[in-house]
C-alpha cells in the first residue's frame, strides 16, 4: 500500500495558553510602544507583570480542567 493511502489516527495537541497569551501580550505592547500610546516605563512594567500573571492564571486553570 502506498504511503499516502495509509490512514493514521489524527493526534491533536493541547493549546499552550501561557505561550499564546504571552505572545499576544508582547505583540500588543509592541504596537502600543511603536504608536507611542504608552510612554511611561512604570506603566509598561505594570502592564507586563499583570499580563503575564493573567496568562499564568489562565494556564493553571486550563491545566486543572484538562486533568479532570
mmCIF file of the N, C-alpha and C atoms, coordinates in Angstrom:
data_MODEL
# 
_entry.id   MODEL 
# 
loop_
_atom_site.group_PDB 
_atom_site.id 
_atom_site.type_symbol 
_atom_site.label_atom_id 
_atom_site.label_alt_id 
_atom_site.label_comp_id 
_atom_site.label_asym_id 
_atom_site.label_entity_id 
_atom_site.label_seq_id 
_atom_site.pdbx_PDB_ins_code 
_atom_site.Cartn_x 
_atom_site.Cartn_y 
_atom_site.Cartn_z 
_atom_site.occupancy 
_atom_site.B_iso_or_equiv 
_atom_site.pdbx_formal_charge 
_atom_site.auth_seq_id 
_atom_site.auth_comp_id 
_atom_site.auth_asym_id 
_atom_site.auth_atom_id 
_atom_site.pdbx_PDB_model_num 
ATOM 1   N N  . UNK A 1 1  ? 0.853   -1.170 0.000  1.00 0.00 ? 1  UNK A N  1 
ATOM 2   C CA . UNK A 1 1  ? 0.000   0.000  0.000  1.00 0.00 ? 1  UNK A CA 1 
ATOM 3   C C  . UNK A 1 1  ? 0.910   1.247  0.000  1.00 0.00 ? 1  UNK A C  1 
ATOM 4   N N  . UNK A 1 2  ? 0.645   2.220  -0.876 1.00 0.00 ? 2  UNK A N  1 
ATOM 5   C CA . UNK A 1 2  ? 1.468   3.437  -0.899 1.00 0.00 ? 2  UNK A CA 1 
ATOM 6   C C  . UNK A 1 2  ? 1.356   4.205  0.409  1.00 0.00 ? 2  UNK A C  1 
ATOM 7   N N  . UNK A 1 3  ? 2.400   4.903  0.678  1.00 0.00 ? 3  UNK A N  1 
ATOM 8   C CA . UNK A 1 3  ? 2.472   5.618  1.954  1.00 0.00 ? 3  UNK A CA 1 
ATOM 9   C C  . UNK A 1 3  ? 1.368   6.665  2.089  1.00 0.00 ? 3  UNK A C  1 
ATOM 10  N N  . UNK A 1 4  ? 0.931   7.298  1.013  1.00 0.00 ? 4  UNK A N  1 
ATOM 11  C CA . UNK A 1 4  ? -0.085  8.334  1.059  1.00 0.00 ? 4  UNK A CA 1 
ATOM 12  C C  . UNK A 1 4  ? -1.453  7.787  1.451  1.00 0.00 ? 4  UNK A C  1 
ATOM 13  N N  . UNK A 1 5  ? -1.693  6.519  1.223  1.00 0.00 ? 5  UNK A N  1 
ATOM 14  C CA . UNK A 1 5  ? -3.009  5.942  1.473  1.00 0.00 ? 5  UNK A CA 1 
ATOM 15  C C  . UNK A 1 5  ? -3.146  5.349  2.872  1.00 0.00 ? 5  UNK A C  1 
ATOM 16  N N  . UNK A 1 6  ? -2.069  5.314  3.637  1.00 0.00 ? 6  UNK A N  1 
ATOM 17  C CA . UNK A 1 6  ? -2.125  4.759  4.981  1.00 0.00 ? 6  UNK A CA 1 
ATOM 18  C C  . UNK A 1 6  ? -2.827  5.762  5.892  1.00 0.00 ? 6  UNK A C  1 
ATOM 19  N N  . UNK A 1 7  ? -3.860  5.292  6.548  1.00 0.00 ? 7  UNK A N  1 
ATOM 20  C CA . UNK A 1 7  ? -4.603  6.171  7.448  1.00 0.00 ? 7  UNK A CA 1 
ATOM 21  C C  . UNK A 1 7  ? -3.950  6.138  8.820  1.00 0.00 ? 7  UNK A C  1 
ATOM 22  N N  . UNK A 1 8  ? -3.675  7.304  9.316  1.00 0.00 ? 8  UNK A N  1 
ATOM 23  C CA . UNK A 1 8  ? -3.100  7.424  10.645 1.00 0.00 ? 8  UNK A CA 1 
ATOM 24  C C  . UNK A 1 8  ? -4.120  8.118  11.531 1.00 0.00 ? 8  UNK A C  1 
ATOM 25  N N  . UNK A 1 9  ? -4.161  7.704  12.775 1.00 0.00 ? 9  UNK A N  1 
ATOM 26  C CA . UNK A 1 9  ? -5.059  8.423  13.681 1.00 0.00 ? 9  UNK A CA 1 
ATOM 27  C C  . UNK A 1 9  ? -4.567  9.856  13.858 1.00 0.00 ? 9  UNK A C  1 
ATOM 28  N N  . UNK A 1 10 ? -5.478  10.777 13.811 1.00 0.00 ? 10 UNK A N  1 
ATOM 29  C CA . UNK A 1 10 ? -5.101  12.181 13.931 1.00 0.00 ? 10 UNK A CA 1 
ATOM 30  C C  . UNK A 1 10 ? -4.844  12.525 15.396 1.00 0.00 ? 10 UNK A C  1 
ATOM 31  N N  . UNK A 1 11 ? -3.676  13.098 15.646 1.00 0.00 ? 11 UNK A N  1 
ATOM 32  C CA . UNK A 1 11 ? -3.320  13.482 17.003 1.00 0.00 ? 11 UNK A CA 1 
ATOM 33  C C  . UNK A 1 11 ? -3.504  14.982 17.152 1.00 0.00 ? 11 UNK A C  1 
ATOM 34  N N  . UNK A 1 12 ? -4.228  15.353 18.169 1.00 0.00 ? 12 UNK A N  1 
ATOM 35  C CA . UNK A 1 12 ? -4.422  16.763 18.456 1.00 0.00 ? 12 UNK A CA 1 
ATOM 36  C C  . UNK A 1 12 ? -3.474  17.175 19.578 1.00 0.00 ? 12 UNK A C  1 
ATOM 37  N N  . UNK A 1 13 ? -2.918  18.356 19.452 1.00 0.00 ? 13 UNK A N  1 
ATOM 38  C CA . UNK A 1 13 ? -2.049  18.830 20.525 1.00 0.00 ? 13 UNK A CA 1 
ATOM 39  C C  . UNK A 1 13 ? -2.820  19.805 21.405 1.00 0.00 ? 13 UNK A C  1 
ATOM 40  N N  . UNK A 1 14 ? -2.382  19.910 22.611 1.00 0.00 ? 14 UNK A N  1 
ATOM 41  C CA . UNK A 1 14 ? -3.037  20.802 23.564 1.00 0.00 ? 14 UNK A CA 1 
ATOM 42  C C  . UNK A 1 14 ? -2.526  22.219 23.366 1.00 0.00 ? 14 UNK A C  1 
ATOM 43  N N  . UNK A 1 15 ? -3.398  23.166 23.581 1.00 0.00 ? 15 UNK A N  1 
ATOM 44  C CA . UNK A 1 15 ? -3.024  24.563 23.442 1.00 0.00 ? 15 UNK A CA 1 
ATOM 45  C C  . UNK A 1 15 ? -2.174  24.985 24.633 1.00 0.00 ? 15 UNK A C  1 
ATOM 46  N N  . UNK A 1 16 ? -1.053  25.596 24.355 1.00 0.00 ? 16 UNK A N  1 
ATOM 47  C CA . UNK A 1 16 ? -0.191  26.150 25.396 1.00 0.00 ? 16 UNK A CA 1 
ATOM 48  C C  . UNK A 1 16 ? -0.656  27.576 25.649 1.00 0.00 ? 16 UNK A C  1 
ATOM 49  N N  . UNK A 1 17 ? -1.545  27.733 26.631 1.00 0.00 ? 17 UNK A N  1 
ATOM 50  C CA . UNK A 1 17 ? -2.175  29.023 26.878 1.00 0.00 ? 17 UNK A CA 1 
ATOM 51  C C  . UNK A 1 17 ? -1.188  30.063 27.355 1.00 0.00 ? 17 UNK A C  1 
ATOM 52  N N  . UNK A 1 18 ? -0.182  29.658 28.126 1.00 0.00 ? 18 UNK A N  1 
ATOM 53  C CA . UNK A 1 18 ? 0.814   30.610 28.617 1.00 0.00 ? 18 UNK A CA 1 
ATOM 54  C C  . UNK A 1 18 ? 1.573   31.215 27.443 1.00 0.00 ? 18 UNK A C  1 
ATOM 55  N N  . UNK A 1 19 ? 2.013   30.385 26.529 1.00 0.00 ? 19 UNK A N  1 
ATOM 56  C CA . UNK A 1 19 ? 2.769   30.883 25.386 1.00 0.00 ? 19 UNK A CA 1 
ATOM 57  C C  . UNK A 1 19 ? 1.889   31.737 24.470 1.00 0.00 ? 19 UNK A C  1 
ATOM 58  N N  . UNK A 1 20 ? 0.678   31.295 24.249 1.00 0.00 ? 20 UNK A N  1 
ATOM 59  C CA . UNK A 1 20 ? -0.229  32.024 23.361 1.00 0.00 ? 20 UNK A CA 1 
ATOM 60  C C  . UNK A 1 20 ? -0.555  33.413 23.914 1.00 0.00 ? 20 UNK A C  1 
ATOM 61  N N  . UNK A 1 21 ? -0.945  33.487 25.176 1.00 0.00 ? 21 UNK A N  1 
ATOM 62  C CA . UNK A 1 21 ? -1.305  34.768 25.766 1.00 0.00 ? 21 UNK A CA 1 
ATOM 63  C C  . UNK A 1 21 ? -0.092  35.676 25.967 1.00 0.00 ? 21 UNK A C  1 
ATOM 64  N N  . UNK A 1 22 ? 1.056   35.098 26.271 1.00 0.00 ? 22 UNK A N  1 
ATOM 65  C CA . UNK A 1 22 ? 2.271   35.908 26.396 1.00 0.00 ? 22 UNK A CA 1 
ATOM 66  C C  . UNK A 1 22 ? 2.659   36.510 25.052 1.00 0.00 ? 22 UNK A C  1 
ATOM 67  N N  . UNK A 1 23 ? 2.539   35.737 24.006 1.00 0.00 ? 23 UNK A N  1 
ATOM 68  C CA . UNK A 1 23 ? 2.831   36.248 22.672 1.00 0.00 ? 23 UNK A CA 1 
ATOM 69  C C  . UNK A 1 23 ? 1.898   37.371 22.273 1.00 0.00 ? 23 UNK A C  1 
ATOM 70  N N  . UNK A 1 24 ? 0.621   37.198 22.545 1.00 0.00 ? 24 UNK A N  1 
ATOM 71  C CA . UNK A 1 24 ? -0.357  38.258 22.237 1.00 0.00 ? 24 UNK A CA 1 
ATOM 72  C C  . UNK A 1 24 ? -0.048  39.508 23.054 1.00 0.00 ? 24 UNK A C  1 
ATOM 73  N N  . UNK A 1 25 ? 0.302   39.323 24.319 1.00 0.00 ? 25 UNK A N  1 
ATOM 74  C CA . UNK A 1 25 ? 0.641   40.455 25.186 1.00 0.00 ? 25 UNK A CA 1 
ATOM 75  C C  . UNK A 1 25 ? 1.810   41.246 24.611 1.00 0.00 ? 25 UNK A C  1 
ATOM 76  N N  . UNK A 1 26 ? 2.869   40.575 24.217 1.00 0.00 ? 26 UNK A N  1 
ATOM 77  C CA . UNK A 1 26 ? 4.046   41.275 23.720 1.00 0.00 ? 26 UNK A CA 1 
ATOM 78  C C  . UNK A 1 26 ? 3.811   41.915 22.358 1.00 0.00 ? 26 UNK A C  1 
ATOM 79  N N  . UNK A 1 27 ? 2.988   41.310 21.520 1.00 0.00 ? 27 UNK A N  1 
ATOM 80  C CA . UNK A 1 27 ? 2.637   41.954 20.249 1.00 0.00 ? 27 UNK A CA 1 
ATOM 81  C C  . UNK A 1 27 ? 1.852   43.238 20.495 1.00 0.00 ? 27 UNK A C  1 
ATOM 82  N N  . UNK A 1 28 ? 0.865   43.165 21.383 1.00 0.00 ? 28 UNK A N  1 
ATOM 83  C CA . UNK A 1 28 ? 0.056   44.349 21.695 1.00 0.00 ? 28 UNK A CA 1 
ATOM 84  C C  . UNK A 1 28 ? 0.923   45.431 22.335 1.00 0.00 ? 28 UNK A C  1 
ATOM 85  N N  . UNK A 1 29 ? 1.798   45.048 23.259 1.00 0.00 ? 29 UNK A N  1 
ATOM 86  C CA . UNK A 1 29 ? 2.676   46.038 23.881 1.00 0.00 ? 29 UNK A CA 1 
ATOM 87  C C  . UNK A 1 29 ? 3.628   46.658 22.860 1.00 0.00 ? 29 UNK A C  1 
ATOM 88  N N  . UNK A 1 30 ? 4.112   45.862 21.942 1.00 0.00 ? 30 UNK A N  1 
ATOM 89  C CA . UNK A 1 30 ? 4.969   46.393 20.880 1.00 0.00 ? 30 UNK A CA 1 
ATOM 90  C C  . UNK A 1 30 ? 4.242   47.428 20.039 1.00 0.00 ? 30 UNK A C  1 
ATOM 91  N N  . UNK A 1 31 ? 2.997   47.134 19.708 1.00 0.00 ? 31 UNK A N  1 
ATOM 92  C CA . UNK A 1 31 ? 2.191   48.093 18.939 1.00 0.00 ? 31 UNK A CA 1 
ATOM 93  C C  . UNK A 1 31 ? 1.968   49.367 19.740 1.00 0.00 ? 31 UNK A C  1 
ATOM 94  N N  . UNK A 1 32 ? 1.669   49.236 21.018 1.00 0.00 ? 32 UNK A N  1 
ATOM 95  C CA . UNK A 1 32 ? 1.443   50.408 21.861 1.00 0.00 ? 32 UNK A CA 1 
ATOM 96  C C  . UNK A 1 32 ? 2.707   51.250 22.019 1.00 0.00 ? 32 UNK A C  1 
ATOM 97  N N  . UNK A 1 33 ? 3.852   50.615 22.078 1.00 0.00 ? 33 UNK A N  1 
ATOM 98  C CA . UNK A 1 33 ? 5.109   51.362 22.204 1.00 0.00 ? 33 UNK A CA 1 
ATOM 99  C C  . UNK A 1 33 ? 5.449   52.070 20.897 1.00 0.00 ? 33 UNK A C  1 
ATOM 100 N N  . UNK A 1 34 ? 5.298   51.383 19.775 1.00 0.00 ? 34 UNK A N  1 
ATOM 101 C CA . UNK A 1 34 ? 5.618   51.983 18.475 1.00 0.00 ? 34 UNK A CA 1 
ATOM 102 C C  . UNK A 1 34 ? 4.702   53.165 18.173 1.00 0.00 ? 34 UNK A C  1 
ATOM 103 N N  . UNK A 1 35 ? 3.426   53.051 18.541 1.00 0.00 ? 35 UNK A N  1 
ATOM 104 C CA . UNK A 1 35 ? 2.483   54.146 18.287 1.00 0.00 ? 35 UNK A CA 1 
ATOM 105 C C  . UNK A 1 35 ? 2.534   55.206 19.385 1.00 0.00 ? 35 UNK A C  1 
ATOM 106 N N  . UNK A 1 36 ? 3.425   55.019 20.347 1.00 0.00 ? 36 UNK A N  1 
ATOM 107 C CA . UNK A 1 36 ? 3.608   55.952 21.471 1.00 0.00 ? 36 UNK A CA 1 
ATOM 108 C C  . UNK A 1 36 ? 2.339   56.146 22.307 1.00 0.00 ? 36 UNK A C  1 
ATOM 109 N N  . UNK A 1 37 ? 1.522   55.115 22.398 1.00 0.00 ? 37 UNK A N  1 
ATOM 110 C CA . UNK A 1 37 ? 0.343   55.159 23.264 1.00 0.00 ? 37 UNK A CA 1 
ATOM 111 C C  . UNK A 1 37 ? 0.764   54.975 24.726 1.00 0.00 ? 37 UNK A C  1 
ATOM 112 N N  . UNK A 1 38 ? 1.867   54.258 24.945 1.00 0.00 ? 38 UNK A N  1 
ATOM 113 C CA . UNK A 1 38 ? 2.429   54.110 26.286 1.00 0.00 ? 38 UNK A CA 1 
ATOM 114 C C  . UNK A 1 38 ? 3.820   54.734 26.260 1.00 0.00 ? 38 UNK A C  1 
ATOM 115 N N  . UNK A 1 39 ? 4.034   55.724 27.100 1.00 0.00 ? 39 UNK A N  1 
ATOM 116 C CA . UNK A 1 39 ? 5.352   56.365 27.157 1.00 0.00 ? 39 UNK A CA 1 
ATOM 117 C C  . UNK A 1 39 ? 5.997   56.226 28.528 1.00 0.00 ? 39 UNK A C  1 
ATOM 118 N N  . UNK A 1 40 ? 5.211   55.927 29.542 1.00 0.00 ? 40 UNK A N  1 
ATOM 119 C CA . UNK A 1 40 ? 5.736   55.820 30.906 1.00 0.00 ? 40 UNK A CA 1 
ATOM 120 C C  . UNK A 1 40 ? 6.254   54.403 31.153 1.00 0.00 ? 40 UNK A C  1 
ATOM 121 N N  . UNK A 1 41 ? 7.548   54.240 31.473 1.00 0.00 ? 41 UNK A N  1 
ATOM 122 C CA . UNK A 1 41 ? 8.088   52.896 31.714 1.00 0.00 ? 41 UNK A CA 1 
ATOM 123 C C  . UNK A 1 41 ? 7.431   52.181 32.894 1.00 0.00 ? 41 UNK A C  1 
ATOM 124 N N  . UNK A 1 42 ? 6.995   52.935 33.893 1.00 0.00 ? 42 UNK A N  1 
ATOM 125 C CA . UNK A 1 42 ? 6.356   52.312 35.054 1.00 0.00 ? 42 UNK A CA 1 
ATOM 126 C C  . UNK A 1 42 ? 5.022   51.671 34.670 1.00 0.00 ? 42 UNK A C  1 
ATOM 127 N N  . UNK A 1 43 ? 4.279   52.336 33.812 1.00 0.00 ? 43 UNK A N  1 
ATOM 128 C CA . UNK A 1 43 ? 3.018   51.777 33.321 1.00 0.00 ? 43 UNK A CA 1 
ATOM 129 C C  . UNK A 1 43 ? 3.298   50.530 32.485 1.00 0.00 ? 43 UNK A C  1 
ATOM 130 N N  . UNK A 1 44 ? 4.328   50.577 31.662 1.00 0.00 ? 44 UNK A N  1 
ATOM 131 C CA . UNK A 1 44 ? 4.695   49.444 30.822 1.00 0.00 ? 44 UNK A CA 1 
ATOM 132 C C  . UNK A 1 44 ? 5.055   48.223 31.672 1.00 0.00 ? 44 UNK A C  1 
ATOM 133 N N  . UNK A 1 45 ? 5.855   48.433 32.695 1.00 0.00 ? 45 UNK A N  1 
ATOM 134 C CA . UNK A 1 45 ? 6.243   47.320 33.570 1.00 0.00 ? 45 UNK A CA 1 
ATOM 135 C C  . UNK A 1 45 ? 5.015   46.744 34.280 1.00 0.00 ? 45 UNK A C  1 
ATOM 136 N N  . UNK A 1 46 ? 4.129   47.612 34.732 1.00 0.00 ? 46 UNK A N  1 
ATOM 137 C CA . UNK A 1 46 ? 2.904   47.137 35.390 1.00 0.00 ? 46 UNK A CA 1 
ATOM 138 C C  . UNK A 1 46 ? 2.024   46.313 34.463 1.00 0.00 ? 46 UNK A C  1 
ATOM 139 N N  . UNK A 1 47 ? 1.887   46.776 33.228 1.00 0.00 ? 47 UNK A N  1 
ATOM 140 C CA . UNK A 1 47 ? 1.067   46.039 32.255 1.00 0.00 ? 47 UNK A CA 1 
ATOM 141 C C  . UNK A 1 47 ? 1.699   44.692 31.937 1.00 0.00 ? 47 UNK A C  1 
ATOM 142 N N  . UNK A 1 48 ? 3.022   44.647 31.818 1.00 0.00 ? 48 UNK A N  1 
ATOM 143 C CA . UNK A 1 48 ? 3.708   43.378 31.541 1.00 0.00 ? 48 UNK A CA 1 
ATOM 144 C C  . UNK A 1 48 ? 3.507   42.401 32.693 1.00 0.00 ? 48 UNK A C  1 
ATOM 145 N N  . UNK A 1 49 ? 3.698   42.862 33.909 1.00 0.00 ? 49 UNK A N  1 
ATOM 146 C CA . UNK A 1 49 ? 3.552   41.977 35.072 1.00 0.00 ? 49 UNK A CA 1 
ATOM 147 C C  . UNK A 1 49 ? 2.115   41.473 35.193 1.00 0.00 ? 49 UNK A C  1 
ATOM 148 N N  . UNK A 1 50 ? 1.152   42.373 35.067 1.00 0.00 ? 50 UNK A N  1 
ATOM 149 C CA . UNK A 1 50 ? -0.245  41.944 35.159 1.00 0.00 ? 50 UNK A CA 1 
ATOM 150 C C  . UNK A 1 50 ? -0.635  41.027 34.000 1.00 0.00 ? 50 UNK A C  1 
ATOM 151 N N  . UNK A 1 51 ? -0.156  41.313 32.813 1.00 0.00 ? 51 UNK A N  1 
ATOM 152 C CA . UNK A 1 51 ? -0.464  40.468 31.666 1.00 0.00 ? 51 UNK A CA 1 
ATOM 153 C C  . UNK A 1 51 ? 0.107   39.066 31.813 1.00 0.00 ? 51 UNK A C  1 
ATOM 154 N N  . UNK A 1 52 ? 1.351   38.974 32.286 1.00 0.00 ? 52 UNK A N  1 
ATOM 155 C CA . UNK A 1 52 ? 1.957   37.657 32.487 1.00 0.00 ? 52 UNK A CA 1 
ATOM 156 C C  . UNK A 1 52 ? 1.287   36.903 33.641 1.00 0.00 ? 52 UNK A C  1 
ATOM 157 N N  . UNK A 1 53 ? 0.871   37.631 34.660 1.00 0.00 ? 53 UNK A N  1 
ATOM 158 C CA . UNK A 1 53 ? 0.142   36.989 35.758 1.00 0.00 ? 53 UNK A CA 1 
ATOM 159 C C  . UNK A 1 53 ? -1.185  36.428 35.260 1.00 0.00 ? 53 UNK A C  1 
ATOM 160 N N  . UNK A 1 54 ? -1.871  37.200 34.434 1.00 0.00 ? 54 UNK A N  1 
ATOM 161 C CA . UNK A 1 54 ? -3.138  36.720 33.874 1.00 0.00 ? 54 UNK A CA 1 
ATOM 162 C C  . UNK A 1 54 ? -2.910  35.494 32.989 1.00 0.00 ? 54 UNK A C  1 
ATOM 163 N N  . UNK A 1 55 ? -1.863  35.529 32.163 1.00 0.00 ? 55 UNK A N  1 
ATOM 164 C CA . UNK A 1 55 ? -1.559  34.382 31.298 1.00 0.00 ? 55 UNK A CA 1 
ATOM 165 C C  . UNK A 1 55 ? -1.234  33.145 32.132 1.00 0.00 ? 55 UNK A C  1 
ATOM 166 N N  . UNK A 1 56 ? -0.489  33.323 33.204 1.00 0.00 ? 56 UNK A N  1 
ATOM 167 C CA . UNK A 1 56 ? -0.174  32.198 34.087 1.00 0.00 ? 56 UNK A CA 1 
ATOM 168 C C  . UNK A 1 56 ? -1.402  31.637 34.765 1.00 0.00 ? 56 UNK A C  1 
ATOM 169 N N  . UNK A 1 57 ? -2.291  32.522 35.200 1.00 0.00 ? 57 UNK A N  1 
ATOM 170 C CA . UNK A 1 57 ? -3.533  32.080 35.828 1.00 0.00 ? 57 UNK A CA 1 
ATOM 171 C C  . UNK A 1 57 ? -4.388  31.271 34.854 1.00 0.00 ? 57 UNK A C  1 
ATOM 172 N N  . UNK A 1 58 ? -4.516  31.750 33.637 1.00 0.00 ? 58 UNK A N  1 
ATOM 173 C CA . UNK A 1 58 ? -5.290  31.019 32.623 1.00 0.00 ? 58 UNK A CA 1 
ATOM 174 C C  . UNK A 1 58 ? -4.642  29.668 32.339 1.00 0.00 ? 58 UNK A C  1 
ATOM 175 N N  . UNK A 1 59 ? -3.309  29.623 32.263 1.00 0.00 ? 59 UNK A N  1 
ATOM 176 C CA . UNK A 1 59 ? -2.609  28.359 32.007 1.00 0.00 ? 59 UNK A CA 1 
ATOM 177 C C  . UNK A 1 59 ? -2.832  27.365 33.146 1.00 0.00 ? 59 UNK A C  1 
ATOM 178 N N  . UNK A 1 60 ? -2.814  27.836 34.375 1.00 0.00 ? 60 UNK A N  1 
ATOM 179 C CA . UNK A 1 60 ? -3.041  26.950 35.521 1.00 0.00 ? 60 UNK A CA 1 
ATOM 180 C C  . UNK A 1 60 ? -4.470  26.424 35.524 1.00 0.00 ? 60 UNK A C  1 
ATOM 181 N N  . UNK A 1 61 ? -5.425  27.297 35.271 1.00 0.00 ? 61 UNK A N  1 
ATOM 182 C CA . UNK A 1 61 ? -6.829  26.871 35.225 1.00 0.00 ? 61 UNK A CA 1 
ATOM 183 C C  . UNK A 1 61 ? -7.050  25.865 34.100 1.00 0.00 ? 61 UNK A C  1 
ATOM 184 N N  . UNK A 1 62 ? -6.446  26.104 32.940 1.00 0.00 ? 62 UNK A N  1 
ATOM 185 C CA . UNK A 1 62 ? -6.588  25.169 31.813 1.00 0.00 ? 62 UNK A CA 1 
ATOM 186 C C  . UNK A 1 62 ? -5.987  23.813 32.155 1.00 0.00 ? 62 UNK A C  1 
ATOM 187 N N  . UNK A 1 63 ? -4.856  23.811 32.853 1.00 0.00 ? 63 UNK A N  1 
ATOM 188 C CA . UNK A 1 63 ? -4.224  22.552 33.226 1.00 0.00 ? 63 UNK A CA 1 
ATOM 189 C C  . UNK A 1 63 ? -5.075  21.778 34.225 1.00 0.00 ? 63 UNK A C  1 
ATOM 190 N N  . UNK A 1 64 ? -5.708  22.483 35.159 1.00 0.00 ? 64 UNK A N  1 
ATOM 191 C CA . UNK A 1 64 ? -6.564  21.822 36.150 1.00 0.00 ? 64 UNK A CA 1 
ATOM 192 C C  . UNK A 1 64 ? -7.766  21.166 35.457 1.00 0.00 ? 64 UNK A C  1 
ATOM 193 N N  . UNK A 1 65 ? -8.400  21.895 34.548 1.00 0.00 ? 65 UNK A N  1 
ATOM 194 C CA . UNK A 1 65 ? -9.564  21.349 33.847 1.00 0.00 ? 65 UNK A CA 1 
ATOM 195 C C  . UNK A 1 65 ? -9.174  20.235 32.877 1.00 0.00 ? 65 UNK A C  1 
ATOM 196 N N  . UNK A 1 66 ? -7.966  20.286 32.349 1.00 0.00 ? 66 UNK A N  1 
ATOM 197 C CA . UNK A 1 66 ? -7.510  19.279 31.396 1.00 0.00 ? 66 UNK A CA 1 
ATOM 198 C C  . UNK A 1 66 ? -7.322  17.923 32.072 1.00 0.00 ? 66 UNK A C  1 
ATOM 199 N N  . UNK A 1 67 ? -6.934  17.922 33.336 1.00 0.00 ? 67 UNK A N  1 
ATOM 200 C CA . UNK A 1 67 ? -6.654  16.678 34.038 1.00 0.00 ? 67 UNK A CA 1 
ATOM 201 C C  . UNK A 1 67 ? -7.864  16.058 34.715 1.00 0.00 ? 67 UNK A C  1 
ATOM 202 N N  . UNK A 1 68 ? -9.012  16.700 34.619 1.00 0.00 ? 68 UNK A N  1 
ATOM 203 C CA . UNK A 1 68 ? -10.208 16.122 35.251 1.00 0.00 ? 68 UNK A CA 1 
ATOM 204 C C  . UNK A 1 68 ? -10.937 15.235 34.301 1.00 0.00 ? 68 UNK A C  1 
# 
